[in-house]
Amino acid sequence: MSLLFLAHRIPFPPDRGDKIRGFHILQYLAKRTPVHLVAFADDAADLDAPAAFTDMLASCTILPRGKSQKRAAVEALASGKPVSLTAFASPAMQRAVDRIVPQVSGLYCFSGQMAQYLPADGPPVVMDFVDVDSAKFAGFADDARGPMRWMMRREARLLGTFEREIAARVSASLFVSEAEAALFRDGGANGRILAVENGIDSATFDPAAAFADLAGGKAAGDGETPLIVFTGQMDYRPNIDAVTWFARDILPLVRQHRAAQFAIVGRAPPPAVQALAGDHVIVTGAVDDVRGWVAAADVCVAPLKLARGIQNKVLEAMAMARPVVASTAAAEGIDHADTIRVAGSTQAFADQVLALLDAPQTAARLGSAARAQVIARYGWDARLAPLDALLGLTA
């Protein structure tokens, strides 16, 4: 048996949410059967994957994706398709898929954007939607105004129709949490719809592991002021909205009672995020190792107003034994067993952060309990074990 793993971006390095899930699934499958990877690269650096990654694969085809969002939108309006599909439409990708399909006995399609390349007749397909993307755009529409609201509603409607059509064709449709799977079913989707949750590498994300400490303990700070940390890919709209909400609304409430700094840690911060930087807000941009920042945090926060599936940033902070305050949306889908604090409003979020800053021993106990919960519940091999039966694999 052999598989084609089709992905919207190369899952290496595993340094952002979709890449983390993709990498661990790809690694899991490659231990059991030959896997051919066909994926897009977001930038030139991704075109030359290191041997340490490619050596586990039967073959590796990485194609550049340079289509602008403006061009994708024009193509979408002209064709009646969702922008999510036209942004990833590529004749070169279709040729690469068509070349590999006759060589394999199964397909693992990672992310709905790539479902447009699935053959009408071919080997069985497991479709990993990860999240219900159409619901995400419906959420964007609720917050948008004018032409952008119309565009987001259009995207939600067309993408939802496409998702349901694909689900009816494939052997199984996977989602990152049971909440996402239920949302998809409730939206009218048919077929075999399952949750395969994300895991966490608790040996890497371990406060006792070897990683570089921040200079002076708290980079860009005085080493004494409490540090509140958010991590994520910073050109992703839900993350932008999250840090903006925290910096502008929640942090001032915290600072009425306690001096504190807020660090926004992650690559590609757009101007709107860079503009948040100031005396009490640090914007790092890309960092070599996020673990140093997480380890230095007195509290890790995930104030996402719109979140889909399981948030890796929350699992990573839990694994690093840090106390976490998450929004209701960011906590949904995570079996945290009350080892993180959950807040639904601006004042409640500030109160939860303050309570942890004011009681460091309680915060430490909460962090230790969170790490124990992650180890017991979220090991990657245990989370991905259902793939064996779905794909007919053996270890």
DABELDA-V907607 format. One record per residue. N is the residue number from 1. RES is the residue in three letters. OMEGA is omega in whole degrees, -180 to 180 (* if undefined). Layout:
n: (N | N)
res: (RES | RES)
omega: (OMEGA | OMEGA)
This chain:
n: (1 | 2 | 3 | 4 | 5 | 6 | 7 | 8 | 9 | 10 | 11 | 12 | 13 | 14 | 15 | 16 | 17 | 18 | 19 | 20 | 21 | 22 | 23 | 24 | 25 | 26 | 27 | 28 | 29 | 30 | 31 | 32 | 33 | 34 | 35 | 36 | 37 | 38 | 39 | 40 | 41 | 42 | 43 | 44 | 45 | 46 | 47 | 48 | 49 | 50 | 51 | 52 | 53 | 54 | 55 | 56 | 57 | 58 | 59 | 60 | 61 | 62 | 63 | 64 | 65 | 66 | 67 | 68 | 69 | 70 | 71 | 72 | 73 | 74 | 75 | 76 | 77 | 78 | 79 | 80 | 81 | 82 | 83 | 84 | 85 | 86 | 87 | 88 | 89 | 90 | 91 | 92 | 93 | 94 | 95 | 96 | 97 | 98 | 99 | 100 | 101 | 102 | 103 | 104 | 105 | 106 | 107 | 108 | 109 | 110 | 111 | 112 | 113 | 114 | 115 | 116 | 117 | 118 | 119 | 120 | 121 | 122 | 123 | 124 | 125 | 126 | 127 | 128 | 129 | 130 | 131 | 132 | 133 | 134 | 135 | 136 | 137 | 138 | 139 | 140 | 141 | 142 | 143 | 144 | 145 | 146 | 147 | 148 | 149 | 150 | 151 | 152 | 153 | 154 | 155 | 156 | 157 | 158 | 159 | 160 | 161 | 162 | 163 | 164 | 165 | 166 | 167 | 168 | 169 | 170 | 171 | 172 | 173 | 174 | 175 | 176 | 177 | 178 | 179 | 180 | 181 | 182 | 183 | 184 | 185 | 186 | 187 | 188 | 189 | 190 | 191 | 192 | 193 | 194 | 195 | 196 | 197 | 198 | 199 | 200 | 201 | 202 | 203 | 204 | 205 | 206 | 207 | 208 | 209 | 210 | 211 | 212 | 213 | 214 | 215 | 216 | 217 | 218 | 219 | 220 | 221 | 222 | 223 | 224 | 225 | 226 | 227 | 228 | 229 | 230 | 231 | 232 | 233 | 234 | 235 | 236 | 237 | 238 | 239 | 240 | 241 | 242 | 243 | 244 | 245 | 246 | 247 | 248 | 249 | 250 | 251 | 252 | 253 | 254 | 255 | 256 | 257 | 258 | 259 | 260 | 261 | 262 | 263 | 264 | 265 | 266 | 267 | 268 | 269 | 270 | 271 | 272 | 273 | 274 | 275 | 276 | 277 | 278 | 279 | 280 | 281 | 282 | 283 | 284 | 285 | 286 | 287 | 288 | 289 | 290 | 291 | 292 | 293 | 294 | 295 | 296 | 297 | 298 | 299 | 300 | 301 | 302 | 303 | 304 | 305 | 306 | 307 | 308 | 309 | 310 | 311 | 312 | 313 | 314 | 315 | 316 | 317 | 318 | 319 | 320 | 321 | 322 | 323 | 324 | 325 | 326 | 327 | 328 | 329 | 330 | 331 | 332 | 333 | 334 | 335 | 336 | 337 | 338 | 339 | 340 | 341 | 342 | 343 | 344 | 345 | 346 | 347 | 348 | 349 | 350 | 351 | 352 | 353 | 354 | 355 | 356 | 357 | 358 | 359 | 360 | 361 | 362 | 363 | 364 | 365 | 366 | 367 | 368 | 369 | 370 | 371 | 372 | 373 | 374 | 375 | 376 | 377 | 378 | 379 | 380 | 381 | 382 | 383 | 384 | 385 | 386 | 387 | 388 | 389 | 390 | 391 | 392 | 393 | 394 | 395)
res: (MET | SER | LEU | LEU | PHE | LEU | ALA | HIS | ARG | ILE | PRO | PHE | PRO | PRO | ASP | ARG | GLY | ASP | LYS | ILE | ARG | GLY | PHE | HIS | ILE | LEU | GLN | TYR | LEU | ALA | LYS | ARG | THR | PRO | VAL | HIS | LEU | VAL | ALA | PHE | ALA | ASP | ASP | ALA | ALA | ASP | LEU | ASP | ALA | PRO | ALA | ALA | PHE | THR | ASP | MET | LEU | ALA | SER | CYS | THR | ILE | LEU | PRO | ARG | GLY | LYS | SER | GLN | LYS | ARG | ALA | ALA | VAL | GLU | ALA | LEU | ALA | SER | GLY | LYS | PRO | VAL | SER | LEU | THR | ALA | PHE | ALA | SER | PRO | ALA | MET | GLN | ARG | ALA | VAL | ASP | ARG | ILE | VAL | PRO | GLN | VAL | SER | GLY | LEU | TYR | CYS | PHE | SER | GLY | GLN | MET | ALA | GLN | TYR | LEU | PRO | ALA | ASP | GLY | PRO | PRO | VAL | VAL | MET | ASP | PHE | VAL | ASP | VAL | ASP | SER | ALA | LYS | PHE | ALA | GLY | PHE | ALA | ASP | ASP | ALA | ARG | GLY | PRO | MET | ARG | TRP | MET | MET | ARG | ARG | GLU | ALA | ARG | LEU | LEU | GLY | THR | PHE | GLU | ARG | GLU | ILE | ALA | ALA | ARG | VAL | SER | ALA | SER | LEU | PHE | VAL | SER | GLU | ALA | GLU | ALA | ALA | LEU | PHE | ARG | ASP | GLY | GLY | ALA | ASN | GLY | ARG | ILE | LEU | ALA | VAL | GLU | ASN | GLY | ILE | ASP | SER | ALA | THR | PHE | ASP | PRO | ALA | ALA | ALA | PHE | ALA | ASP | LEU | ALA | GLY | GLY | LYS | ALA | ALA | GLY | ASP | GLY | GLU | THR | PRO | LEU | ILE | VAL | PHE | THR | GLY | GLN | MET | ASP | TYR | ARG | PRO | ASN | ILE | ASP | ALA | VAL | THR | TRP | PHE | ALA | ARG | ASP | ILE | LEU | PRO | LEU | VAL | ARG | GLN | HIS | ARG | ALA | ALA | GLN | PHE | ALA | ILE | VAL | GLY | ARG | ALA | PRO | PRO | PRO | ALA | VAL | GLN | ALA | LEU | ALA | GLY | ASP | HIS | VAL | ILE | VAL | THR | GLY | ALA | VAL | ASP | ASP | VAL | ARG | GLY | TRP | VAL | ALA | ALA | ALA | ASP | VAL | CYS | VAL | ALA | PRO | LEU | LYS | LEU | ALA | ARG | GLY | ILE | GLN | ASN | LYS | VAL | LEU | GLU | ALA | MET | ALA | MET | ALA | ARG | PRO | VAL | VAL | ALA | SER | THR | ALA | ALA | ALA | GLU | GLY | ILE | ASP | HIS | ALA | ASP | THR | ILE | ARG | VAL | ALA | GLY | SER | THR | GLN | ALA | PHE | ALA | ASP | GLN | VAL | LEU | ALA | LEU | LEU | ASP | ALA | PRO | GLN | THR | ALA | ALA | ARG | LEU | GLY | SER | ALA | ALA | ARG | ALA | GLN | VAL | ILE | ALA | ARG | TYR | GLY | TRP | ASP | ALA | ARG | LEU | ALA | PRO | LEU | ASP | ALA | LEU | LEU | GLY | LEU | THR | ALA)
omega: (173 | -175 | 165 | 175 | -175 | -173 | -179 | 169 | -179 | -176 | 177 | -6 | -178 | -172 | 172 | -168 | -177 | 179 | 180 | 178 | -179 | -179 | -176 | 175 | 180 | 178 | 179 | -179 | -177 | 176 | -173 | -177 | 175 | -178 | 174 | 179 | 170 | -173 | 173 | 171 | 178 | -179 | -175 | -178 | -178 | -177 | -179 | 180 | -178 | -180 | -180 | 178 | -174 | -178 | 180 | -174 | 173 | 173 | -176 | 178 | -179 | -177 | 179 | 175 | -175 | -178 | 179 | 178 | 179 | 179 | 179 | 179 | 178 | 179 | -180 | -180 | -179 | -174 | -176 | -179 | 173 | 176 | 180 | 179 | -178 | 178 | -178 | 179 | -176 | 175 | -180 | 177 | 180 | 178 | -180 | 178 | -179 | -180 | -175 | -173 | -180 | -176 | -171 | 179 | 178 | 179 | 170 | -177 | -175 | 178 | -174 | -180 | -175 | -179 | 177 | -179 | -178 | 180 | 177 | 176 | -179 | -179 | 179 | -177 | 165 | -176 | 179 | 178 | -176 | 178 | 173 | -174 | 180 | 178 | 177 | -180 | 174 | 176 | 176 | -179 | -179 | -178 | -175 | 179 | 172 | -178 | -180 | 176 | 178 | -178 | -180 | 177 | 176 | -179 | 180 | -177 | -177 | -179 | 178 | 177 | 179 | 180 | -179 | 177 | 180 | -179 | -180 | -176 | -168 | 180 | 180 | 174 | -175 | 176 | -171 | 178 | 178 | 177 | 178 | 179 | 179 | 177 | 180 | 178 | -178 | 178 | 176 | -179 | 177 | -180 | -179 | -173 | -172 | 172 | 169 | -169 | 170 | 173 | 179 | 175 | -173 | 174 | 176 | 177 | -176 | -180 | 179 | -180 | 179 | 174 | -175 | 173 | 174 | 179 | 179 | 178 | -179 | -174 | 179 | 179 | -177 | 179 | -178 | -178 | 178 | -177 | 176 | -170 | 169 | 177 | 177 | 174 | -165 | 172 | 179 | -169 | 179 | 177 | 177 | -180 | -178 | -176 | 177 | 177 | -177 | -175 | -174 | -172 | -174 | -177 | 178 | 177 | 177 | -174 | 172 | -176 | -177 | 169 | -180 | 173 | 179 | 180 | 176 | -169 | 178 | -175 | 171 | 176 | 179 | -180 | -179 | 178 | 178 | -179 | 178 | -177 | 180 | -177 | -174 | -179 | 178 | 174 | -170 | -165 | -178 | 176 | -179 | -176 | -176 | -175 | 179 | 178 | 180 | -180 | -179 | -175 | 169 | 174 | 171 | -176 | 176 | -174 | -178 | 176 | 176 | -179 | 179 | 173 | -178 | -178 | 179 | -179 | 179 | 178 | -179 | 179 | 176 | -180 | 178 | 176 | 177 | 174 | -174 | 167 | -176 | 171 | 178 | -179 | -178 | -179 | -177 | 178 | 179 | 176 | -173 | 177 | 178 | 176 | 170 | 177 | -177 | -178 | -177 | -178 | -180 | -178 | 180 | 179 | 179 | -179 | -180 | 178 | 180 | -179 | 179 | 178 | -178 | -177 | -175 | 178 | 175 | 179 | 180 | 178 | 179 | 178 | 178 | 178 | 178 | 178 | 179 | 179 | 178 | -179 | -178 | -168 | -165 | 171 | -175 | -177 | 179 | -179 | -174 | -178 | 178 | -180 | -180 | -179 | -179 | -175 | 180 | -176 | 171 | -178 | *)
